[in-house]
Amino acid sequence: MSEASGRKALHVPSGLAGERVDAAIARLFGLSRTKAAGLVAAGEVTLDGDTPAKSDRVVEGAFLELTIPPPAGPVQVRPEVVEGLRVVHDDDAFVVIDKPVGVAAHPSVGWTGPTVLGHLAGAGYRLATSGVPERQGIVQRLDVGTSGLMVVAKSEHAYSRLKDAFRRRTVAKTYHALVQGHLDPLRGTIDAPIVRHTKHDYKFTVGRDGRHSVTHYDTLEAHRFASLLEIKLETGRTHQIRVHMSALHHPCVGDLTYGADPALAARVGLSRQWLHAIRLGFVHPESDAWVEFQSTYPADLAEALEVIRDAD
């Protein structure tokens, strides 16, 4: 195999004969299926000298060559005050913000939109310097499409204690979610491991080899088309609530990524999942007193819920 300039080449072994090109690349070079397909689409792959389609099949002994671009450089925090992002609490140890939809927690490769850290930098906040530069002060994250409460550490001591609190699961994280249909039982616990989706890098799914994931839910309102749930997370996996609800065939209303009904999403006027981090509680890292913060539904979620209520 050649490593020069990111160029890799080898002959297809017998065990992969008959596989799709993108699947063969993924297995041979340890890439995701999505990344492999992207390299094929970008013309970075040749098979016996020709440019294949990702669905072409490989044969034993075929000469497969590809170029893997070098990893992107470190992303930077771009100071930018974000309209609609509200500071709920601010002291010397941490800041709690109410994040609107469409805002990421921190910069990342491929994301060019606003971030919580960018807002705080633009507003003049000084945060803990622990962690990689683009995630300094971050002790928890919310999806871009999920709104609600999030805490960011300002002091090094607060960063250490809050990270430990999240790791030990002593932080009370409460969400409200509007999900399709009615759960049976109306109150319960979902204990199902979560793993990254094998075909789509941006998705997760319930899988035997996944990470331990526990979600507790309670039905607050049951309506004709959907139910309003209060959800408490025991663990904090990426997309945990969305994945667990989808696995029960009750996806969050508007969550098209995880199987929500597009007609219902259009009816309630949502282009994102109905999911909001409504309460956040933890032991203050300096005073050791229990502190708790609460948020209200943003306009898009409140209006969608009224449509569901009116449909009764």
Residue pairs with C-beta under 8 A, 6 or more apart in sequence:
1 8
1 9
1 10
2 8
2 9
5 67
6 67
6 68
6 69
6 70
7 65
7 66
7 67
8 29
8 65
8 66
8 67
8 68
9 63
9 64
9 65
9 66
10 28
10 63
10 64
11 61
11 62
11 63
11 64
12 24
12 28
12 58
12 59
12 60
12 61
12 62
12 63
12 64
13 60
14 60
16 24
16 27
16 28
16 58
16 60
17 58
17 59
17 60
18 57
18 58
18 59
19 27
19 57
19 58
20 54
20 55
20 56
20 57
20 58
21 36
21 40
21 45
21 47
21 52
21 53
21 54
21 55
21 56
21 57
21 58
21 64
22 33
22 36
22 37
22 40
22 54
22 55
23 33
23 36
24 58
24 64
25 31
25 36
25 39
25 40
25 45
25 64
25 66
26 32
26 33
26 35
26 36
28 64
29 36
29 66
29 68
31 39
31 68
32 201
33 198
33 199
34 199
34 200
34 201
34 202
35 201
36 54
37 54
39 45
39 66
39 67
39 68
40 52
40 53
40 54
41 54
43 51
44 66
44 67
44 68
44 69
45 51
45 52
45 64
45 65
45 66
46 52
46 64
46 65
46 66
47 56
47 58
47 62
47 63
47 64
47 65
48 62
48 63
49 63
58 64
72 109
74 132
74 133
74 134
75 107
75 108
75 109
75 134
76 107
76 133
76 134
77 106
77 107
77 115
77 117
77 118
77 121
77 133
77 134
77 136
78 107
78 115
78 118
78 121
79 118
79 121
79 122
80 114
80 115
80 118
80 119
80 122
81 119
81 122
81 123
82 100
82 103
82 114
82 115
82 116
82 118
82 119
82 122
84 100
85 97
85 98
85 99
85 100
85 103
85 114
85 116
85 119
86 97
86 98
87 95
87 96
87 97
87 98
87 123
88 96
88 97
88 98
88 149
88 293
88 295
89 95
89 96
89 291
89 293
90 96
90 125
91 154
91 286
92 154
92 155
92 286
93 153
93 154
93 155
93 157
93 158
93 284
93 285
93 286
94 151
94 152
94 153
94 154
94 155
94 158
94 162
94 285
95 120
95 125
95 151
95 152
95 154
96 149
96 150
96 151
96 152
96 280
96 293
97 116
97 119
97 120
97 149
97 150
97 151
97 152
98 147
98 148
98 149
98 295
99 105
99 116
99 142
99 146
99 147
99 148
99 149
99 150
99 277
100 147
100 298
101 144
101 145
101 146
101 147
101 272
101 298
101 300
102 113
102 114
102 144
102 145
103 113
103 114
103 115
103 116
103 119
103 144
104 111
104 113
104 114
104 115
104 116
104 144
105 115
105 116
105 117
105 138
105 140
105 141
105 142
105 150
106 115
106 116
106 117
106 134
106 135
106 138
106 141
107 115
107 117
107 118
107 134
108 134
111 144
113 144
116 138
116 150
116 152
117 127
117 134
117 135
117 136
117 137
117 138
117 152
120 127
120 137
120 152
125 154
126 154
127 136
127 137
127 152
127 153
127 154
128 136
128 137
128 153
128 154
128 155
128 156
128 158
128 159
129 136
129 137
129 156
130 136
130 137
130 153
130 156
130 159
130 160
131 137
131 138
131 159
137 152
137 153
137 154
137 159
138 152
138 153
139 151
139 152
139 153
139 159
139 162
139 163
139 166
140 150
140 151
140 166
140 171
140 173
140 236
141 150
142 148
142 150
142 277
143 238
143 239
143 242
143 273
143 275
145 272
145 273
145 275
146 272
146 273
146 275
146 276
146 277
147 275
147 276
147 277
147 295
147 298
147 301
148 175
148 276
148 277
148 278
148 295
149 277
149 278
149 279
149 280
149 293
149 294
149 295
150 277
150 280
151 162
151 280
151 282
153 159
153 162
153 163
153 285
155 285
155 286
157 285
157 286
158 285
158 286
160 285
161 283
161 285
162 171
162 282
162 285
165 171
165 282
165 283
165 285
166 236
169 234
169 235
170 282
170 283
171 280
171 281
171 282
172 232
172 279
172 280
172 281
172 282
172 292
173 232
173 233
173 236
173 277
173 279
173 280
174 230
174 231
174 232
174 277
174 278
174 279
174 280
175 230
175 231
175 232
175 233
175 241
175 275
175 276
175 277
175 278
176 220
176 228
176 229
176 230
176 231
176 275
176 276
176 278
176 297
177 217
177 228
177 229
177 231
177 241
177 245
177 252
177 273
177 274
177 275
177 276
178 226
178 227
178 228
178 229
178 252
178 253
178 274
178 275
178 301
178 304
178 305
178 308
179 226
179 227
179 229
179 245
179 250
179 251
179 252
179 253
179 274
180 225
180 226
180 250
180 251
180 252
180 253
180 260
180 261
180 264
181 225
181 226
181 227
181 249
181 250
182 219
182 222
182 227
182 250
183 217
183 219
183 227
183 229
183 248
183 250
186 218
186 219
186 222
187 217
187 218
187 219
188 216
188 217
189 214
189 215
189 216
189 217
190 213
190 214
190 215
190 216
190 217
190 244
190 247
190 248
191 213
191 214
192 206
192 210
192 213
192 244
192 247
193 206
193 207
193 208
193 209
193 210
193 211
193 212
193 213
194 204
194 205
194 206
194 207
194 210
194 211
194 213
194 237
194 238
194 239
194 240
194 243
194 244
195 204
195 205
195 206
195 207
195 209
195 210
195 211
196 203
196 204
196 205
197 203
197 204
197 205
202 257
203 239
203 257
203 258
204 210
204 237
204 238
204 239
204 243
205 243
205 247
206 243
206 244
206 247
211 235
211 237
212 235
213 235
213 237
213 240
213 243
213 244
214 233
214 234
214 235
215 231
215 232
215 233
215 234
215 235
215 240
215 241
215 244
216 231
216 232
216 233
216 234
217 229
217 230
217 231
217 232
218 229
218 230
218 231
219 227
219 228
219 229
220 227
220 228
220 229
220 230
221 227
221 228
221 309
223 308
223 309
223 311
223 312
224 308
224 311
224 312
225 264
225 308
225 311
226 253
226 264
226 308
227 250
228 305
231 241
233 240
233 241
237 243
239 258
241 252
241 275
242 251
242 252
242 255
242 257
242 258
242 273
242 275
243 258
245 251
245 252
245 255
245 258
246 255
246 258
246 259
249 259
251 258
251 259
251 260
252 258
252 260
252 273
252 274
252 275
253 260
253 264
253 265
253 268
253 270
253 273
253 274
253 304
253 308
254 260
254 264
254 265
254 268
254 270
254 271
254 272
254 273
254 274
254 304
255 272
255 273
255 274
255 275
256 262
256 265
257 273
258 273
260 273
265 271
267 307
268 274
268 303
268 304
268 307
268 308
269 300
269 303
269 304
269 307
270 300
270 301
270 304
272 300
274 301
274 304
274 305
276 295
276 297
276 298
276 301
277 295
278 294
278 295
278 296
278 297
279 292
279 293
279 294
279 295
280 292
280 293
281 290
281 291
281 292
281 293
282 290
282 291
283 289
283 290
283 291
284 290
284 291
297 305
